[in-house]
Amino acid sequence: MAGEKFNPSSPEYRQVKDLPEEHRGEFVDIPKEEGGGFVRKEAAEPILEAKIEAIIKNDPLALKRKLDELHAEALEVGSEKVRLFEAVKQDGWALESASEYLRADRDIVLEAVKHDGGALEFASEDLQNNLEFLLMVAKINPKALAYAPEDIRKKLGIE
């Protein structure tokens, strides 16, 4: 296999997840209702732009409604973040019930870990595996590193 050239049109590749890991970031899946498969990211942009133009042509207010919806969601997430930040100040384990989005928020996780090192267990996988972030955690609450993934603890010489 080493030395073989990658061919994305090979029949063994049906979705992005089937591609070799080093190439997955170059492609996006096409929804099944649109025929399935995948395309290069740069090819997907004009397709999406054409879809958006068609939607707006058929319903000129569609974009405004979507923007209003996204704005409302952003306000809701902002309110949720404020509530969670206050909750983790009282109890770091409040992070356990947070949305995945907020479990990936550095400020919230750092605040939770400051009050209870075990809260690191509920941080997003990306944060748990981010050495730079874990160094910040170590400065705030070194005991929290006991809740870092095992391979990370080994790299840091923590058992």
Stockholm file with secondary structure:
# STOCKHOLM 1.0

chainA/1-159         MAGEKFNPSSPEYRQVKDLPEEHRGEFVDIPKEEGGGFVRKEAAEPILEAKIEAIIKNDPLALKRKLDELHAEALEVGSEKVRLFEAVKQDGWALESASEYLRADRDIVLEAVKHDGGALEFASEDLQNNLEFLLMVAKINPKALAYAPEDIRKKLGIE
#=GR chainA/1-159 SS CTTCCCCTTSTTCCSGGGSCGGGGGGEEECCGGGTCCEEEHHHHHHHHHHHHHHHHHHCTTHHHHHHHHHHHHHHHHHHHHHHHHHHHHHCGGGGGGSCHHHHTCHHHHHHHHHHCGGGGGGSCHHHHTCHHHHHHHHHHCGGGGGGSCHHHHHHHTCC
#=GC SS_cons         CTTCCCCTTSTTCCSGGGSCGGGGGGEEECCGGGTCCEEEHHHHHHHHHHHHHHHHHHCTTHHHHHHHHHHHHHHHHHHHHHHHHHHHHHCGGGGGGSCHHHHTCHHHHHHHHHHCGGGGGGSCHHHHTCHHHHHHHHHHCGGGGGGSCHHHHHHHTCC
//
